Amino acid sequence: MNSYWDIRQLSIYLNVKPSTLYAWAAQGKIPCVRLHGLVRFRPEDIERWVESFRVHDSPVPLNTTPRGPRTALDDIVARAKAQAYNPASRGNQTEIKPHRKGGA
């Protein structure tokens, strides 16, 4: 006889919140069976589904091709980053001095 998991059991098995599993089931992202409003999962289907996400053992090659010459857009982006991350160029920020009565 086939056994089925409920949301709680699958949540523990996958270490995923039940609300996430409900959302995945509603979106059709996870294989499930709906029985009069109840959502159930066949362990065999879940195992196949999980295996479909397995990352292959071969590493992903990095793009090691040399970049072409810098473009004007690269220079614009570099200047914008320098301005955003340089605390000395924060625009029109002035030091606030306390107001003293009676002049200087």
C-alpha positions, 0 to 999 in steps of 0.5 A, a space after each residue: 500500500 502506498 503511503 502519503 505525507 501530509 504538509 507537516 511530515 514533508 515540512 520536517 523532511 525537507 526542512 521547509 515551512 508549511 506555508 512555503 509548501 502550500 504555496 508551491 503546491 498551489 503554484 504547481 511547483 511540487 508534485 502533490 495529490 489533492 484529496 477533497 481539499 487535503 494536500 498529500 505527497 507521495 514520497 517517491 514523487 518527492 524523491 524524484 522531484 528533489 533529485 531533479 534539482 541535484 547539481 552535477 559534480 562537474 564545476 561550472 567553468 568561469 568566464 575567463 575570456 579577457 574583457 574588451 576595452 572599457 566603454 564609456 558606460 563602464 567609466 560612468 558606472 565606475 565614477 558613480 560607484 566612486 561618488 556613492 562609496 566615497 564619504 568625502 563627496 556627499 554633496 552639500 552637507 555642512 557641519 551644524 554648529 550650535 547657535 550662541 547668544 551674544 555673537 561670536 
